[in-house]
């Protein structure tokens, strides 16, 4: 499933899209790509 993870880095909020099996897995993928980011939210997208 495709997930949208909202991340916060240096005063900016941006969206990171990835394919994962769960919210926790999507969070792990996002943190692996952006290790210094703070995760704001994770939602499944159906588009």
C-alpha angles and dihedrals in degrees: 000000000000118000133193114214117191112213133190122211129160096345094312129109118208138168124244118194122202143155115247142146098241144005091262091051091050089051090052091050092049093049091048090054095040108025096174095050128106116225113231102176144341124210135171115242125204100197 
